[in-house]
Amino acid sequence: MEAVRVDKWLWSIRLFKSRTIATEACKNGKVYLGTTPLKASHDIRIGDLLSVHKDGFRFSIKVKDL
């Protein structure tokens, strides 16, 4: 597997309780790859650095595995 949807991945690492909530976070502009806001359908790859805004915190997450 070389790439996976960002909403699925955020749900699979349990950053969000459900995939629907992960999708909403993407729609609301709370998930970034660098400075680019991501859509839920964006494919991420190993080595990408994501920035996620959740509950007043900013998480910087490096993708090490899919």
HUQUI-V147086 format. One record per pair of residues at least 12 apart in sequence whose C-alpha atoms are under 8 Angstrom apart, sorted by the first residue. I is the first residue (numbers start at 1). GAP is how many residues later the second one is. Records with the same first field share a line. If there is no record, write none. Layout:
I = GAP / GAP
This chain:
1 = 65
2 = 43 / 44 / 64
3 = 40 / 41 / 42 / 43 / 63
4 = 38 / 39 / 40 / 41 / 62
5 = 35 / 36 / 37 / 38 / 39
6 = 33 / 34 / 35 / 36 / 37 / 38
7 = 12 / 15 / 16 / 19 / 33 / 34
8 = 14
9 = 57
10 = 12
22 = 18
23 = 16 / 17
26 = 12 / 13 / 14
27 = 12 / 13
30 = 21 / 22 / 23 / 24
31 = 19 / 20 / 21 / 22
32 = 18 / 19 / 20
33 = 15 / 16 / 17 / 18
34 = 15 / 16 / 17
45 = 18 / 21
46 = 17 / 18 / 19 / 20
47 = 15 / 16 / 17
48 = 14 / 15
49 = 12 / 13 / 14
50 = 12 / 13
